[in-house]
């Protein structure tokens, strides 16, 4: 139903430091994703919200509204690691003006739910963050609420580190909701908030597969990416656990990433393949939101049988690989590829280049097999397999190897 007036969103306190997020007077638990693509599919699978990192105009809000979704509208705040200087008062003032222009333009949109003020702006340089940055986040929150009193403000931090939680509590009294991006340590959030004395509600604003900094590595430092069925379990369990562990404190979750991106690999954090197919992570969130298993689940790659996996091999040596696949209701199209190990590692999700392609070294064989001739150039590589069912479902898996 089209609303001719802005949504009115508020936080209602409850017993024992609990909270409810109210939209036009009705309680709303966020079942969301990070990224604004495919709003029709998100709505069909039981989601109700998505999160953006920077919102410049009303297009994403319009698309969300057309599907009955709401938006945590991101307002990009400068990072010190990108060169933003919080002692430069003129630049700080320009940022305030720019953000308030966006707020003024979008505050009356009916799909607007919450303002997402910055993403991990506290940085990684010191565990407690920079007091200048925290104070500016609080100033921005106050100014936004003066301009738009109908929508709460949330700022987002990286992980549940207690020193930064203490800084948030000390310096940001005008921020209504704390957003926390967390992966393997998401279960630590409720206790960490309690120890830091944070009584405001929170959102799990980013979660998904086990992070690349949290997994086992090869001797040459290549992290082992979880398989699709492992990602399925982690997405589902993380959402269920945080909602069960923090009733009345956690207002909902945003799964990451409703799309695809290069971060360590082209497949680690994407809930879709680069070619657009949904992966088991999407099925996991649909199950989390609705309690029903997918009618048409994505395929699974259960693993690989090959001495090449995580091995160091000679240049030009030949190896066969067998992929173990779950039963599928449709024939699977298999796409084998080899990429160099990423050498363009960034932090905080900053953009990375896709590594060079060496797929000329792999030859598909009958069945679920392929043959690899190790590159002649020494270095670190990954073998990828993409499996697509031709009905919109897909999955990817990979393993690292080294040529020396």
Protein Blocks (a to p, Z undefined) as FASTA:
>chain_A
ZZfbdcdddddddeehiacddeehiacdddddedjehkllmmmnopabdcdfbdfblmlm
mmmmmnopacddddddddfklopafklmklmmmmmmmmmmmmmmmmmpmkbmbdcehjhk
lopmbmnbpfklmmmmmmmmmmmmmmmmmbccddddehjafklmmmmmmmmmmbmbdcdd
dfklmmmmmmmmmmnopabdcddfbgcdddfklcccdfkopacdddfklmmmmmmmmmmm
mmmmmghkagbdcdddeddddehiamlmpcbdfkopacfklmmmmmmmnopacfbdcddd
fbdcdfkgopacdehiacdddddddddfbdcddddddddddfbbcehhiacdddddfklm
pccdehjbdcddddfbgcdddddddddehnopacddddddddZZ
